[in-house]
Each structure stands twice: as C-alpha cells, then as structure tokens.
Amino acid sequence: MPRDHEPSLNEKQFVTQALQENLRLDGRELDQYRPLELRFGDQHGVAEVTLGKTKVLARATAELTVPYPDRPLDGIFTISTELSPMASPSFEVNRPTETEILLSRLLEKTVRRSGALDTESLCLVAGKQCWSVRVDVHVLSHDGNLTDAACVAVVAALRHFRRPDTSIAQGVLTVYTPAEREPVPLSWLHSPFCVTWSFFGEEGTTALLDATWLEEQVRVGSCTFSMNQHGEICQIAKLGGVPVDAVALLQCASVSLTRVKEISDLVDRRLAEDLKRRDKGGFMAELRAENDR
C-alpha cells in the first residue's frame, strides 16, 4: 500500500523547537488561518475552497427517490468523500484510509446530524417521493487541515445549490425544467463550520490553529470544534492524543467562535457576489434573451 513520505527527524525537531518559541514556519500567529478562498462554479452547487495549499471541491446534486421506510416524511441527505492519489500518494481509489473515514464522520456530524439542512422540506409525497440531496467532496490537494476546508466547501455548495421546482395537482407530481420555472434554493437552517486545533509539546500545552501537513506530523493531539456563528456547538471531536486541560479547551472554543463568524461572513459575501454576477436583469430577462436569439 502506498505510503506518504514522512518528515525527517531534523524537520520534526525544527518544527517542534520553533513552536516552543511560538514561531511557525510560514510566519503566522498560533491562532491564525492561512488565506481562505472560496469560488463557485458556473453550475449551481459547485464550490471550490482553497486553504493555503489545501484545495477541496464540493458538488451538490439532487434526484427524485423513495424516502426511507422509517422516515416517510423526510428527504435524504448524504455526504460522500473521495481522497484520490492526486491529493496525496498515501490515498488509494476505493480503499478508504483512516483520514478519509474520520473526515467523512466529522462532516456527517457537523452538517447532517446538526440539522443544518431541513430534510422535511425535501419530502414531496409522504412515503412515496422525495428529493435525495448528495454532496460529493473531492480533495484536490492535501497540505493539512482537510476537515475545516471540506466543511466550508460542503456548506457553501449546499447554500449555492438550486433544485428544480415542483408542484402537486390532483395527486400528480410535476417537476419543472429551468426554462419553465426558476430552480429554488434548499431550506437552510444554520451554517455550522469546523475549527481544528492541534496540540504540541509533551503535555499538549501549545495549541495552534489550521495546522499544515508538516505540523500535523509532529502534533500530539487535536480537537475539532463544530459550531455556527451564534455560538451553538454541534460537536466537539477529541480523537485520541494526550489529555488537554479543560481551561485550554475553553480558550480554544472562544477563539473558534470568532473564526467561525469570520468564515460565515466570507461565505455570505461570496454568495452575494455570485448572485449579483448571475442576476443580469432577472430570470425573465434570461428567457427574453433566449427568445430573441
């Protein structure tokens, strides 16, 4: 099985000693993110997030299906992650690694289980027909902190997505094409984001935000906070590693809320800019332009 290259002993010692002096190789503060960029594709529901050298692409789609028997009034919402060898030599197709499994679970708990998407609004005919919304996450480049970048991509793709409009008359379901009716956005309740901290030192006393791949190789523990801009915590994932003092976790949570608000503002601005770019006189103007042609 292919293995990713590991940093040398000198690299590990250099990073560890620098962190003991509160220094990072890229010159950032300990609680500072790398430059975060968000771009949307030509189609609705496609979002690309760049966090430093880490790049993630998310694509949302929807199709008609039958709801689960135990949830006849809810639609279906799933998140699928793919870590290809293009992102890192340690990833293989159809052979999930521990990194991919943990990423999938964190995204599921943060976005799906927190009720960010109103799944009841996806139900069209109780027990018979509903929308199945799926988000495919593709990691294009891996340089650390996949969780935070992937979460931003998933939330942005879902908020940017538009599904076909529908109507029911005399028990008959009609799905309209974009030429007949303008597609409608999903019913979105809140926007949760992940903020991941890494801990260094023998007792995990040094905490830093948005670790690079090299920094992740020498950390002794990590903790991911999932919350929205209102300070509502969706989950706290402390997956092994050295024990961390409760006071340190509270300080990390406080800083995480500030970062979540900044990310939420960025997503809102990019969505508004994309809507303004697409709105050239409204939907009726687009139809008139097509008729003129």
C-alpha positions as semicolon CSV with decimal commas, in nm:
position;residue;x (nm);y (nm);z (nm)
1;M;0,000;0,000;0,000
2;P;0,147;0,341;-0,091
3;R;0,270;0,547;0,199
4;D;0,310;0,920;0,217
5;H;0,659;1,049;0,273
6;E;0,733;1,122;0,637
7;P;0,925;1,427;0,756
8;S;1,282;1,365;0,860
9;L;1,393;1,372;1,223
10;N;1,559;1,710;1,166
11;E;1,236;1,855;1,024
12;K;1,037;1,730;1,322
13;Q;1,286;1,873;1,571
14;F;1,296;2,204;1,386
15;V;0,916;2,243;1,385
16;T;0,888;2,137;1,750
17;Q;1,159;2,378;1,865
18;A;1,006;2,664;1,664
19;L;0,664;2,604;1,821
20;Q;0,820;2,608;2,167
21;E;0,928;2,964;2,083
22;N;0,577;3,045;1,948
23;L;0,704;3,056;1,591
24;R;0,557;2,892;1,280
25;L;0,738;2,815;0,957
26;D;0,504;3,031;0,748
27;G;0,517;3,325;0,990
28;R;0,156;3,301;1,107
29;E;0,033;3,355;1,459
30;L;-0,067;3,043;1,650
31;D;-0,439;3,126;1,617
32;Q;-0,429;3,245;1,255
33;Y;-0,571;3,073;0,948
34;R;-0,396;3,051;0,615
35;P;-0,556;3,260;0,334
36;L;-0,905;3,118;0,274
37;E;-1,052;3,150;-0,075
38;L;-1,398;3,042;-0,195
39;R;-1,505;3,022;-0,559
40;F;-1,826;2,897;-0,718
41;G;-1,857;2,716;-1,049
42;D;-2,075;2,801;-1,345
43;Q;-2,333;2,547;-1,228
44;H;-2,523;2,590;-0,904
45;G;-2,394;2,373;-0,623
46;V;-2,024;2,366;-0,713
47;A;-1,785;2,523;-0,461
48;E;-1,405;2,520;-0,451
49;V;-1,222;2,608;-0,130
50;T;-0,852;2,685;-0,109
51;L;-0,686;2,697;0,234
52;G;-0,321;2,765;0,181
53;K;-0,208;2,475;-0,040
54;T;-0,505;2,259;0,061
55;K;-0,776;2,256;-0,205
56;V;-1,121;2,091;-0,182
57;L;-1,404;2,077;-0,437
58;A;-1,766;2,005;-0,335
59;R;-2,056;1,940;-0,571
60;A;-2,422;1,915;-0,465
61;T;-2,680;1,724;-0,671
62;A;-3,041;1,615;-0,623
63;E;-3,259;1,339;-0,767
64;L;-3,607;1,202;-0,701
65;T;-3,626;0,883;-0,497
66;V;-3,833;0,699;-0,236
67;P;-3,788;0,804;0,129
68;Y;-3,665;0,559;0,389
69;P;-3,947;0,347;0,539
70;D;-3,865;0,463;0,893
71;R;-3,854;0,831;0,783
72;P;-4,151;0,867;0,545
73;L;-4,178;1,245;0,595
74;D;-3,809;1,326;0,541
75;G;-3,595;1,355;0,233
76;I;-3,250;1,201;0,204
77;F;-2,923;1,385;0,257
78;T;-2,582;1,219;0,221
79;I;-2,219;1,333;0,208
80;S;-1,960;1,135;0,014
81;T;-1,586;1,199;0,042
82;E;-1,316;1,099;-0,204
83;L;-0,943;1,126;-0,137
84;S;-0,767;1,039;-0,460
85;P;-0,395;0,973;-0,520
86;M;-0,386;1,314;-0,690
87;A;-0,417;1,475;-0,346
88;S;-0,155;1,259;-0,173
89;P;0,039;0,941;-0,256
90;S;-0,097;0,776;0,062
91;F;-0,454;0,774;-0,076
92;E;-0,585;0,496;-0,299
93;V;-0,904;0,468;-0,502
94;N;-1,176;0,255;-0,335
95;R;-0,953;0,192;-0,031
96;P;-1,055;0,440;0,240
97;T;-0,779;0,542;0,477
98;E;-0,822;0,645;0,838
99;T;-0,803;1,009;0,732
100;E;-1,092;0,967;0,487
101;I;-1,309;0,781;0,739
102;L;-1,255;1,044;1,009
103;L;-1,321;1,325;0,759
104;S;-1,648;1,164;0,649
105;R;-1,765;1,115;1,009
106;L;-1,682;1,471;1,112
107;L;-1,868;1,616;0,814
108;E;-2,169;1,392;0,882
109;K;-2,190;1,501;1,245
110;T;-2,129;1,868;1,168
111;V;-2,364;1,922;0,875
112;R;-2,614;1,637;0,855
113;R;-2,677;1,544;1,218
114;S;-2,685;1,907;1,332
115;G;-2,997;1,965;1,123
116;A;-2,840;2,236;0,908
117;L;-3,048;2,122;0,612
118;D;-3,425;2,093;0,663
119;T;-3,481;1,738;0,536
120;E;-3,858;1,761;0,586
121;S;-3,872;2,022;0,309
122;L;-3,723;1,763;0,072
123;C;-4,029;1,536;0,106
124;L;-4,276;1,571;-0,183
125;V;-4,524;1,286;-0,127
126;A;-4,514;1,124;0,216
127;G;-4,370;0,774;0,195
128;K;-4,359;0,782;-0,186
129;Q;-4,138;1,052;-0,333
130;C;-3,872;1,287;-0,202
131;W;-3,554;1,462;-0,304
132;S;-3,225;1,289;-0,236
133;V;-2,955;1,554;-0,193
134;R;-2,597;1,436;-0,220
135;V;-2,272;1,627;-0,175
136;D;-1,955;1,480;-0,326
137;V;-1,634;1,608;-0,167
138;H;-1,316;1,578;-0,374
139;V;-0,979;1,658;-0,217
140;L;-0,761;1,807;-0,491
141;S;-0,457;1,894;-0,282
142;H;-0,369;1,795;0,076
143;D;-0,148;2,020;0,286
144;G;-0,317;1,981;0,623
145;N;-0,649;2,070;0,786
146;L;-0,876;1,889;0,542
147;T;-1,168;1,897;0,786
148;D;-1,207;2,276;0,802
149;A;-1,164;2,324;0,427
150;A;-1,406;2,042;0,340
151;C;-1,671;2,171;0,580
152;V;-1,662;2,519;0,423
153;A;-1,691;2,361;0,078
154;V;-1,991;2,145;0,176
155;V;-2,183;2,430;0,341
156;A;-2,109;2,670;0,054
157;A;-2,211;2,413;-0,210
158;L;-2,542;2,339;-0,035
159;R;-2,628;2,706;0,009
160;H;-2,538;2,774;-0,353
161;F;-2,734;2,477;-0,491
162;R;-3,072;2,513;-0,663
163;R;-3,310;2,221;-0,714
164;P;-3,592;2,204;-0,974
165;D;-3,923;2,350;-0,865
166;T;-4,218;2,111;-0,825
167;S;-4,595;2,117;-0,783
168;I;-4,864;1,862;-0,699
169;A;-5,209;1,877;-0,859
170;Q;-5,469;1,602;-0,807
171;G;-5,203;1,369;-0,674
172;V;-4,977;1,417;-0,978
173;L;-4,624;1,543;-0,916
174;T;-4,479;1,780;-1,176
175;V;-4,108;1,863;-1,192
176;Y;-4,036;2,180;-1,387
177;T;-3,733;2,242;-1,602
178;P;-3,526;2,560;-1,551
179;A;-3,690;2,705;-1,863
180;E;-4,037;2,659;-1,713
181;R;-3,970;2,771;-1,356
182;E;-3,665;2,909;-1,185
183;P;-3,495;2,649;-0,963
184;V;-3,533;2,707;-0,589
185;P;-3,271;2,700;-0,310
186;L;-3,268;2,442;-0,034
187;S;-3,431;2,515;0,301
188;W;-3,125;2,602;0,509
189;L;-3,149;2,644;0,888
190;H;-2,797;2,734;1,006
191;S;-2,437;2,721;0,885
192;P;-2,202;2,512;1,103
193;F;-1,826;2,523;1,042
194;C;-1,534;2,322;1,175
195;V;-1,235;2,474;1,353
196;T;-0,949;2,232;1,422
197;W;-0,681;2,285;1,684
198;S;-0,354;2,093;1,711
199;F;-0,161;2,044;2,033
200;F;0,216;2,020;2,070
201;G;0,463;1,951;2,347
202;E;0,487;1,652;2,577
203;E;0,175;1,762;2,766
204;G;-0,001;1,934;2,477
205;T;0,043;2,281;2,625
206;T;0,093;2,457;2,289
207;A;-0,222;2,492;2,077
208;L;-0,229;2,622;1,723
209;L;-0,496;2,668;1,458
210;D;-0,504;2,539;1,100
211;A;-0,201;2,310;1,107
212;T;-0,016;2,236;0,784
213;W;0,067;1,880;0,681
214;L;0,414;1,906;0,834
215;E;0,276;2,039;1,161
216;E;0,020;1,758;1,172
217;Q;0,300;1,502;1,160
218;V;0,452;1,622;1,489
219;R;0,139;1,709;1,690
220;V;0,047;1,503;1,995
221;G;-0,329;1,560;1,974
222;S;-0,606;1,751;1,801
223;C;-0,956;1,878;1,872
224;T;-1,225;1,991;1,626
225;F;-1,499;2,234;1,730
226;S;-1,811;2,244;1,512
227;M;-2,035;2,544;1,572
228;N;-2,234;2,815;1,397
229;Q;-2,199;3,192;1,417
230;H;-2,447;3,205;1,707
231;G;-2,213;3,003;1,928
232;E;-2,425;2,687;1,918
233;I;-2,188;2,389;1,940
234;C;-2,275;2,097;1,713
235;Q;-1,993;1,870;1,826
236;I;-1,651;1,858;1,988
237;A;-1,428;1,583;1,850
238;K;-1,119;1,496;2,055
239;L;-0,990;1,185;1,879
240;G;-0,719;1,041;2,099
241;G;-0,387;1,205;2,173
242;V;-0,265;1,348;2,501
243;P;-0,515;1,486;2,755
244;V;-0,580;1,859;2,727
245;D;-0,664;2,091;3,016
246;A;-1,028;2,199;3,033
247;V;-0,934;2,567;3,062
248;A;-0,729;2,539;2,740
249;L;-1,026;2,385;2,561
250;L;-1,250;2,670;2,673
251;Q;-0,999;2,921;2,540
252;C;-0,986;2,734;2,210
253;A;-1,366;2,733;2,191
254;S;-1,377;3,109;2,245
255;V;-1,128;3,173;1,964
256;S;-1,311;2,920;1,744
257;L;-1,633;3,122;1,767
258;T;-1,451;3,430;1,637
259;R;-1,307;3,232;1,345
260;V;-1,648;3,078;1,265
261;K;-1,801;3,426;1,244
262;E;-1,525;3,532;1,004
263;I;-1,578;3,224;0,784
264;S;-1,955;3,274;0,788
265;D;-1,914;3,636;0,677
266;L;-1,683;3,524;0,395
267;V;-1,934;3,266;0,269
268;D;-2,218;3,521;0,285
269;R;-2,015;3,775;0,085
270;R;-1,916;3,524;-0,183
271;L;-2,276;3,405;-0,219
272;A;-2,399;3,764;-0,255
273;E;-2,129;3,839;-0,513
274;D;-2,215;3,527;-0,712
275;L;-2,587;3,610;-0,703
276;K;-2,517;3,960;-0,825
277;R;-2,297;3,825;-1,104
278;R;-2,568;3,585;-1,221
279;D;-2,860;3,829;-1,188
280;K;-2,847;4,017;-1,518
281;G;-3,196;4,158;-1,523
282;G;-3,358;3,860;-1,355
283;F;-3,484;3,525;-1,475
284;M;-3,741;3,673;-1,715
285;A;-3,466;3,873;-1,886
286;E;-3,276;3,549;-1,949
287;L;-3,583;3,392;-2,107
288;R;-3,638;3,701;-2,325
289;A;-3,277;3,685;-2,436
290;E;-3,318;3,320;-2,533
291;N;-3,635;3,402;-2,730
292;D;-3,459;3,687;-2,908
293;R;-3,184;3,451;-3,016
